[in-house]
Every structure is written in C-alpha cells, then in structure tokens.
Amino acid sequence: MTTTTEEDRYLRRILALLDSARPFESLTQSDSRQWQVQPGSALAGDDTKTDPYQVSHSVWNALSVAVDHLHCFRSTFADDVQDKSVSITLHTHGQYSLLRGAFENSARAVWMLGPAQRLMRVQRRLCMQAGEHKNSDRMRALLQQQPKRPLDVRMQQLTDLVIRAGTDPADAKKVLRPVPYSEVVREAGALMPMGAAEAEAVWSSCSSLAHGDLYGTLSVLERNIVGTQGLVNLAQVTSSPMVLFWAADRTVAMMRRGFGLFEERATCHR
C-alpha cells in the first residue's frame, strides 16, 4: 500500500508495539510453567476458595486467549522481514475483530485480579463461572445434548462456594449474576491510566467493526466519497493506521497489566 509519512510513522509504531509484546507468546507456551501459583500467595488463597473453579486457571486461560488473538493479528498485519523490508497488510474489519478478542480477554484477567479484596476476586471468578454454566447449557440444547449435571446442581455449588468465601447469603444470587463485557472492560480500564471510558471506547469500536455495524464503519474507518446515487454517498473505506495503532496500543497495555497482576498475585511475598 502507498502511505503518507504520518501513516508510515503509525505503521512503524504498531510494528514496534507488537515486537514489545512478543515475550508474552513464550509465557503462554506449555513449557513456560509461568501459570504456576506459589504456595502462600494471594492467588493460592483465591484458588482454595474457588476450587474446582480456580481463579488462576481462569485468568491464565484469558491471558492465553488474548495472546493468541494478538499473535494472529500480527500474522495478518506484517510478513516476515525480507531484504530488510516488511510487507504490511491493513484489513478494514478483521484486524479489529482480533484486537477485540485480545482486549476483552486481557480486560477479563485484569477485572478478576484487580480488586485488592479476596472476596471480590472470588465473587468475580464464580460470577464468570455462572455465566459459563448457563451458556454451556444453551449450546448443549442447540446441539441436542444433555449436561452431565443439572444446571441447578451446578449453580448451587457456586452459591455454596461464594457464601463460604464470605458473601451474605441474601446477596449470593445477585453476586452470581453474569456481568456484561461492557462492565468488565470499564472496570478493568478504571484500574489503568486509560480509564473506564477509553477502555469501553476501544472495546466498543473493535466490536462494532467485528459485527459489521455501519456506525462503527463510519466512526472508525477512513472513507473517501467516490460518487453519489441520489441522496446516498458512495464511499471507499480503508483502515486508519492512527486508529489501528490506538486500538493496538491500548490492547497491549491491558495485556501487560493482566500479566503483571498475575505475577503479583501468584508470588508469595512473605
């Protein structure tokens, strides 16, 4: 593609950003052992309270999924270096779908690990599991399959766990109510310099393009009017290197925060 000097600058910044995130790929490989939790650490205590739905397992899975999406984004964005040059490809919608997956999974990790209070971390993990149970049953119904255990039995298990962790029994049902991702990303963003509003803006922008929503296409992408048909403008849409950098930068920041929190909570500081 032909780019302006400013667009080229943003493309180079995206490449540098993705290079800085490369170490996360080795962390999530099976032989890294970075997912292990030290005895006596905050996460070890969280895991005991949520067994068999360990907080650490859920968070590490979220981070692994986030890294996978970001790695896939890099694969679509840049080819390997050949003759000291790199071929760049910009997609209008698909790359934002990948950034959305990386951002919201990183935000889920930050959301679960961010609270200083163990009870809140436990509640958020079990709340996520409640959503998993319900979504699993909906999928099984579509596939005409039966769950191994009835939903009410699995939900009672979560209720017992959250009450034993310290939740008032009167609040258990409310605590286990599934949380929308818009709330997850906002609360994760509030723990970072980007703040709640910008975190939701990143996630919402990427989501709108993943869904093919017209408002996202008109708000996020660059467009050039090439003709008209009555009252309708015909436009050519292209990806904006500046906006793509913004989304990628905030995604890597959220991922970095997620891994940082995991290391902090998984380490015994005594």
N, C-alpha and C positions, 0 to 999 in steps of 0.2 A: 504494500500500500504506500501511497505518497502521503507524507506528513509534513506539517509545518514544524518550525523549530520548537515551538511550545509543546505541540503534541509529541514530538520526539523526546522531549525532556520528560514528559509524564510516562511514556513507554519505558524509558530507561529507569525511571524511579520504580515502576512496577517490577521490572526485572530484578533490581537490587533488593526490593522488598521480598520477592519470592526466594531469592538466594538466602536472605537472612532467616527465612522460615524453614529452610531445608533440614536443619538439625531435628526438627520435630518428627520428620519421617523416620529417622533412626530410633527415636524414642519409642515409637509405637510398633516397631518390629518385634516379633515374638521373642527374640533372644536378648532384648534390652533389659528385661527384668525391672524396668522403671515403674511398672504398675504395682510393685510390691509395697506393702504398708508396714512400717516399723512398729513392733510392739510398744505400747505405751504412748503412741502418737494420738493426736486428735482423731484422725481417720480410723484408727484401730478401735477407738471407743465408739465412733459412729457405726462402724460395721457390726459391732456386737449388738447394738441396739436395734439394728435393722435386719439382722440375719433371718432368712437367707437372701434378702434383697440388699446386699451391701452397698453402701454409699460409694465406696471406692470403685467397685466394679462398674457401676452405672456411669460415674464420672469418667473413668478411663475409656469406656466404650464411646461416650460422647466425644471425647478428645480424639480418639482414633478415627471416628467417622468424619470429624471436622478436618483432620489431616488428609484423609483420603479425598475429600472434596477439593481441598486446596491443591493437592498434588495433581488431580485431574484437571483443575483449572490451569495450572502451569503447563500441562501437556497440550492443552488446546491453544494456549497463548503463545508459546515460544518453542521453536525447534531447537535441537542441539546446535552448539556452535560449530560452524563450518567455515574455514578460511577467515577466521576472526570476525565473522558476521553471524547474526541471528535473524531468522525469518519470523516475523510476528504476524499473528492472525487475530483479528478482532471480530467477535460474533456480537450480534445485536442483542440477543436474549439468552442464549445458552450459557455463556460465561457467568452471567449474573445469577442464573439458577445454581451454578456450582458454588459461587460465593455465598449465596443464601444458605446452602447446606453447611458450609464451613462456619458461617457466622452464627447461625442459630444453635448448632451443636456446641460450639465454643461457649456461647452465652448460657446454655443449659448447664455446662460444667461450672461456670462462674456463679450462676444462680444457686446451685446446690451447695457449693463450697464457700461462698462469700460470707454468709452470716457467722458472726463470732459465737453465737449460742448454739450448742449442740442440738438442743431440742428443735430449733428451726431447721437445721440441716437434716435432721431425721424426718421431720414433717414433710419437707420438700421432696426427699427421696421417696417416701411412701406415697405421697400425693402423685408423683410421677408413675409409680407402680400401679396405683388405682386406675389411672388412665390407660396404662398398658393392658391391664386385665380387661377393661371394657372394650378397647379397640380390638384386642385379640378375639374376643367373643363375636364381635361384629364380622370380622374376617372369616372366622370359622363358620358362621351362619351362611355367609356368601358361598363358601366352599362346601357347604353341607357336611360339616364335620362337627363332632361333639368334643367339648373340652374334657380333659381328664378329671377336673374337679369343678363343681358348680360355681358360678360367679359369687353367690352369696357366701360360700365357704371361704373362698379366697379373699373376699372383702372383709369378712370377719377376722381373718388372720391379720390383715393390715390394721384393722381397728384395735385389735388386742395389742399389736406392737406399738402403735402410736400412743395408746393410753399408758402402757408400761413405761414408755420413754418419758412420761410426764405431762401429757396432754390431758386437759379436763375432759372427762367422758362426754360431757354435754357439747363439746366443741369438735369431737372426733370426726363426725360426718362432714362438717364444714371444712376441716383441715384436709381431708382426703379428697375434696372436690377437685377435679382436674383443672389445671391452670392454663389459660391460652398462651401461646407463644409470644403474643404481643406483650403480655405482662412479664414473661420470663426475660425477654430481651431488654425491656425497660428497666427492670430491677437489676439485671446484670450491668447494664450501661451506667446505672446510678453509682456503681462501685468503681467506676473508672473515670478518667478525665473527660471522655466523650459525653458523659451524662445520659440520662434516660431518653431524652427527646431525640438526640442524634442516633443513639442505638436503634431506636424504633424506626427512624428515618432510613437508616442503612437497610435494615431487615425488610421494611415495607417496600422500599424501592426495588430491591432484588426480587422480592416476592411478586410484585406487580408484573415484572418482566418475565418471571418464571410462569406466571399464569397467562401471559399474553394480553394483559389488561391495557386498554387504549390509553388510560390516564397515565400509566407508567411509561408507555412508549413516548407519549408527548412530553412528559415531565423530565425523563432521564436521558433519552437519546437525542442526538443531534439530528436535525431534519432540514432538508433543502426542498423548497417548493419548486416542482418541475412542470406544473401545469394546473389547470383548473377544469372542472366539469360543473358548470352552473355555480352553485354556492359552495361546492366542495373543492378543497385544495388537494392536489395530488402531490405527495411528498416522498422523497427518498430519505430513509432513516439510516443512520450509521451510529456506531458506538462512539462515545466520547472518551478519549484517553484520560481526561481530567477526572470525570466521574468514576471511571473504572478504577483509577488509582485511589480515589477517595474510599470506594467500597472495599477494595483490597487492603488498603492501609488499616482501616478500622477492623476488618476481619482478622488480620494478623495480630493486631493489638489485643483483640478479645481472646484469641487463641493463646497468645503469650501469657495473658493474665490467668487463663484457665490452668495452664501447665505450672505457672508459678504458685497458684493456690494449692494445686495437688501436691507439689513438693513440700510446701509449708505444712500442710495438714498431715501428710504422710510421714513426716520426720518427727522422731521423738526428741524433744528439746530439753529433757531433764538430764 
